[in-house]
Amino acid sequence: MSVNPDEYRKVFDRPESASAKADHVDVDCLVVGAGPAGLTTAVYLSRFHRRVVVADGGQSRASLIPLSHNYPGFPPGISGHDLLRRLREQAVSYGATIEAGRVESLFKNRTGFVAQLNGRTLSARRVVLATGIVDTLPQMDRPYDGIAQSVIRLCAICDGYEINGDNVAVYGEAHCAISHGLFLRNFTDRVTVLVEGDNPACEEAVAAARHAGIRLIDDRVVAIEVSDGKVLVTVGKGEAFCFDIVYPSLGSQYRSELAVQLGAQVDEEGAVRVDSHQRTSIDGLYAVGDVVDSLKQLSVATGQAAVCATAVHNSLQVRLWDRAQDERTAQGTA
């Protein structure tokens, strides 16, 4: 087995050394984003006795979940708000600091990174981006009210099981919507595709939809509204349809601006490229959750966070436990 001498030199580069004092940083790691991925990263790093600040922009996609039955360990289901609350409490209980606010800018320097957070400068040796994505929603009044009522839904993987024969529509570009509709046929025999845009589906996609009993409506959608727990859709010819659930399949936008600002590699859609340890192409910069190209699931995000936090911890100077210091920390007097 090959040996890397640098792995052992970290033991001698203690924070108490004169050179380390000259290179003072505020925290070991800044986590940008307070969804399940970011908060789980903070839990792990705090339990590794690392100084962590989480910047909470207040836009976690998980907060939109009315009730998830797909997250392991909660048989009755758990709402996104409750899950985030539990994760925040857990991270704070181990010493993480969670600060409401948005990171306006992020720059690399000799010791790590410098961020602008709430108008002040914060320095960190490592940064984890957990900034997520923003879904493109239909043009309609109060779409988030529909999401809260579970009649506008964003993830068939998460909640397809609960459909159980409901009358469902997928609204989006033809190929993507038909693919989504075929997935939903596993849960109901009443699926309609509402085609958005001018790009028609290929003959194979249309044939597959017809074979699966999916109704295709390519007349332009002019209105979508939620009424009495149903979704009413009006198309260009004035015809109206009523559905139990509508799944928008209109795409999303990766919140990868900070990564791009630093020059990190992203794919053609804007997802941050990472390796098996969640490391980006910029030394010291990591990314987890929906902002990377992966299955958009809570359990995937938390798994990535565990891998990432361990990699971050191992990349930092070896921390030698100090009885007096750690006892003071435990007592809240340090």
C-alpha positions in Angstrom: 0.0 0.0 0.0 1.4 3.4 -1.0 2.0 6.0 1.8 1.4 9.7 1.5 3.8 11.6 3.8 1.6 14.7 3.7 -1.1 12.8 5.5 1.2 12.7 8.6 2.7 16.2 8.3 -0.8 17.5 9.2 -0.2 16.3 12.8 2.6 18.8 13.3 0.7 21.8 11.7 -1.2 22.6 14.9 -3.6 25.6 15.2 -1.5 26.9 18.1 1.6 27.4 15.9 2.7 30.9 15.1 2.1 30.4 11.4 -1.4 29.2 12.0 -2.2 32.2 14.2 -1.1 34.5 11.4 -3.5 32.7 9.1 -6.5 33.0 11.4 -9.8 32.0 9.9 -13.2 32.4 11.5 -14.5 28.9 11.0 -13.3 25.5 9.7 -16.2 25.3 7.3 -18.9 27.5 5.9 -21.9 25.6 4.7 -24.0 27.6 2.2 -27.6 26.4 2.3 -29.7 25.0 5.1 -31.7 22.2 3.5 -31.3 18.5 4.5 -27.9 18.3 2.7 -26.4 21.4 4.3 -27.8 20.7 7.8 -26.6 17.1 7.8 -23.2 18.3 6.7 -23.2 20.7 9.7 -24.3 17.9 12.1 -21.4 15.6 11.0 -18.8 18.4 11.1 -19.9 19.6 14.5 -19.7 16.1 15.9 -16.1 16.1 14.5 -15.5 19.2 16.7 -15.1 21.5 13.7 -16.3 25.1 13.8 -19.1 25.4 11.4 -21.4 28.3 10.2 -24.4 27.5 8.1 -25.8 30.3 5.9 -29.5 29.8 5.8 -31.0 31.6 2.8 -34.5 30.5 3.7 -35.2 28.8 0.4 -34.8 25.1 1.0 -36.8 23.1 -1.5 -37.6 20.7 1.3 -39.6 23.3 3.1 -42.2 22.9 0.3 -43.0 19.3 1.3 -46.4 19.1 2.9 -45.9 15.5 4.2 -43.3 13.0 3.0 -43.8 9.3 3.5 -40.6 8.5 1.5 -38.0 9.6 4.1 -36.6 6.6 6.0 -37.5 6.3 9.7 -40.8 8.2 9.7 -43.6 5.7 9.0 -46.4 8.3 9.6 -44.6 10.8 7.4 -42.9 14.0 8.2 -43.4 17.5 6.8 -40.5 19.4 5.3 -40.7 22.1 8.0 -40.6 19.5 10.8 -37.6 17.7 9.2 -35.7 20.9 8.8 -36.5 22.0 12.4 -35.2 18.7 13.7 -32.0 18.9 11.7 -31.4 22.5 12.8 -31.9 21.6 16.5 -29.5 18.6 16.0 -26.8 20.7 14.4 -27.0 23.5 16.9 -26.9 21.0 19.8 -23.4 20.0 18.7 -22.2 23.6 18.3 -23.0 24.6 14.8 -24.0 28.2 14.2 -26.9 28.7 11.8 -27.3 32.3 10.5 -30.2 33.5 8.4 -28.8 35.3 5.4 -27.5 35.0 1.9 -23.8 34.7 0.9 -23.5 37.5 -1.6 -19.9 36.7 -2.8 -17.3 34.0 -2.3 -13.6 34.3 -3.1 -10.5 32.0 -2.7 -7.5 33.1 -0.8 -4.3 31.6 0.6 -6.0 30.1 3.7 -9.3 29.1 2.2 -12.2 31.3 1.3 -13.6 34.7 2.1 -17.4 35.2 2.0 -19.7 38.2 2.3 -22.5 37.2 4.6 -25.1 39.7 5.8 -22.7 42.6 5.0 -19.7 41.2 6.9 -16.6 39.3 5.9 -16.4 35.6 7.1 -13.3 33.5 6.4 -13.4 29.7 6.2 -10.9 27.0 5.4 -13.5 25.0 3.6 -16.8 25.7 1.9 -19.7 23.3 1.2 -22.3 24.5 -1.3 -25.7 23.1 -0.5 -27.7 25.7 -2.5 -30.1 23.4 -4.3 -32.3 24.1 -7.3 -35.3 26.3 -8.1 -38.2 24.5 -9.8 -39.9 26.2 -12.8 -43.6 26.4 -11.8 -46.7 26.9 -14.0 -48.0 30.4 -14.7 -50.8 30.5 -12.2 -52.0 32.3 -9.1 -50.4 31.2 -5.9 -48.7 28.0 -7.1 -47.2 27.4 -3.7 -50.7 27.1 -2.2 -51.3 24.3 -4.6 -48.1 22.6 -3.5 -49.1 23.0 0.1 -52.5 21.3 -0.7 -50.7 18.4 -2.5 -52.5 19.0 -5.7 -49.5 20.6 -7.5 -46.6 18.1 -6.9 -43.0 18.2 -7.8 -41.6 14.7 -7.4 -43.3 11.5 -8.5 -40.4 9.4 -7.0 -41.3 10.9 -3.6 -45.1 10.6 -3.6 -46.1 8.5 -6.6 -47.2 5.8 -4.2 -49.9 8.1 -2.7 -51.5 8.7 -6.1 -53.3 5.3 -6.0 -55.5 5.7 -9.1 -56.0 9.5 -9.0 -56.6 11.5 -12.2 -53.2 13.0 -12.9 -51.8 15.3 -15.4 -48.2 16.1 -16.4 -47.5 19.6 -17.8 -44.4 20.2 -19.7 -42.3 19.8 -22.9 -43.5 16.8 -24.9 -40.7 14.3 -24.5 -40.0 15.0 -20.8 -43.7 15.0 -19.9 -44.4 11.7 -21.7 -41.4 10.1 -19.9 -42.8 11.5 -16.6 -46.3 10.2 -17.5 -45.0 6.7 -18.2 -43.4 6.7 -14.8 -46.7 7.7 -13.2 -48.6 4.8 -15.0 -47.1 2.6 -12.3 -49.5 4.3 -9.8 -52.6 5.1 -11.8 -54.4 4.3 -15.0 -55.6 7.9 -15.5 -52.6 10.0 -16.9 -52.8 13.0 -19.2 -49.9 14.8 -20.7 -50.4 18.5 -21.3 -47.9 19.5 -23.9 -46.0 22.8 -23.4 -43.9 24.4 -26.1 -43.4 23.9 -29.8 -41.2 20.8 -29.9 -43.4 17.8 -30.7 -42.7 14.4 -29.4 -41.1 11.8 -31.7 -43.3 9.0 -33.1 -41.8 6.5 -30.7 -42.7 8.6 -27.6 -46.2 9.1 -28.9 -46.6 5.4 -29.6 -45.4 4.5 -26.2 -47.8 7.0 -24.6 -50.7 5.6 -26.5 -49.7 2.0 -25.8 -49.7 2.9 -22.0 -53.1 4.6 -22.3 -51.9 8.1 -21.7 -54.0 10.9 -23.1 -52.1 13.6 -25.0 -53.4 17.1 -25.2 -51.3 19.4 -27.3 -53.6 22.4 -27.3 -51.9 25.4 -25.5 -52.6 25.7 -21.8 -54.1 29.1 -21.0 -55.1 28.8 -17.4 -54.4 26.7 -14.4 -56.2 27.2 -11.1 -56.8 25.3 -7.9 -60.4 25.1 -6.7 -62.0 22.9 -4.0 -59.0 20.6 -3.8 -58.8 20.1 -7.6 -56.8 21.5 -10.4 -58.7 23.1 -13.3 -56.8 23.4 -16.6 -58.2 25.5 -19.5 -56.7 25.1 -23.0 -56.6 27.4 -26.0 -59.9 26.2 -27.5 -61.7 26.9 -24.3 -62.0 23.3 -23.3 -61.5 22.7 -19.5 -60.2 19.7 -17.7 -60.3 18.8 -14.0 -57.5 16.8 -12.3 -56.8 15.5 -8.9 -53.1 16.3 -9.2 -50.9 18.1 -11.7 -47.1 17.5 -12.0 -45.2 20.4 -13.6 -42.4 19.1 -15.7 -41.0 22.4 -16.8 -37.4 22.1 -15.6 -35.4 23.8 -12.9 -32.4 26.0 -12.4 -29.3 25.0 -10.4 -28.3 27.6 -7.8 -24.6 27.2 -8.7 -23.8 30.9 -9.1 -21.2 30.9 -6.3 -19.4 27.9 -7.8 -19.3 29.6 -11.2 -18.0 32.7 -9.6 -15.1 30.8 -8.2 -14.5 29.0 -11.6 -15.6 25.6 -10.5 -16.7 23.2 -13.2 -20.4 22.8 -13.9 -22.2 20.7 -16.6 -24.2 22.1 -19.5 -27.3 22.4 -17.2 -25.4 24.3 -14.5 -25.0 21.4 -12.0 -21.8 21.5 -10.0 -19.4 18.7 -11.0 -18.0 16.7 -8.0 -16.0 13.6 -7.4 -16.9 10.6 -5.2 -16.0 12.7 -2.1 -18.2 15.6 -3.2 -15.1 17.7 -4.0 -15.4 20.2 -6.8 -12.7 21.3 -9.2 -11.7 24.1 -6.8 -9.5 22.9 -3.9 -11.4 23.2 -0.6 -14.8 23.7 -2.2 -17.4 20.9 -2.0 -21.0 20.6 -3.1 -23.9 18.4 -2.0 -27.6 17.9 -2.6 -29.7 19.1 -5.5 -27.0 21.5 -6.7 -25.0 18.5 -8.1 -26.2 16.1 -10.8 -27.8 13.3 -8.8 -31.2 11.8 -7.9 -33.2 14.6 -6.2 -34.0 12.8 -3.0 -33.7 13.7 0.6 -31.9 10.4 1.4 -29.4 10.9 -1.4 -28.7 14.5 -0.2 -28.0 13.3 3.4 -25.9 10.5 2.2 -23.8 12.9 0.2 -23.5 15.1 3.2 -22.1 12.3 5.3 -19.5 11.6 2.7 -18.7 15.2 2.2 -18.4 16.1 5.9 -16.0 13.2 6.5 -13.9 14.3 3.5 -13.8 17.9 4.7 -12.8 16.8 8.2 -10.0 14.6 6.9 -8.7 17.4 4.7 -8.2 19.8 7.6 -5.3 19.8 10.1 -5.4 16.9 12.5 -7.2 17.9 15.6 -5.6 16.6 18.8 -8.1 16.4 21.7 -7.3 18.8 24.5 -9.0 17.7 27.8 -9.1 21.2 29.4 -10.3 22.9 26.2 -12.9 20.3 25.4 -14.2 20.3 29.0 -14.6 24.0 28.9 -16.4 23.7 25.5 -18.8 21.1 26.9 -19.6 23.4 29.8 -20.1 26.4 27.5 -17.3 28.4 29.1 -14.7 28.3 26.4 
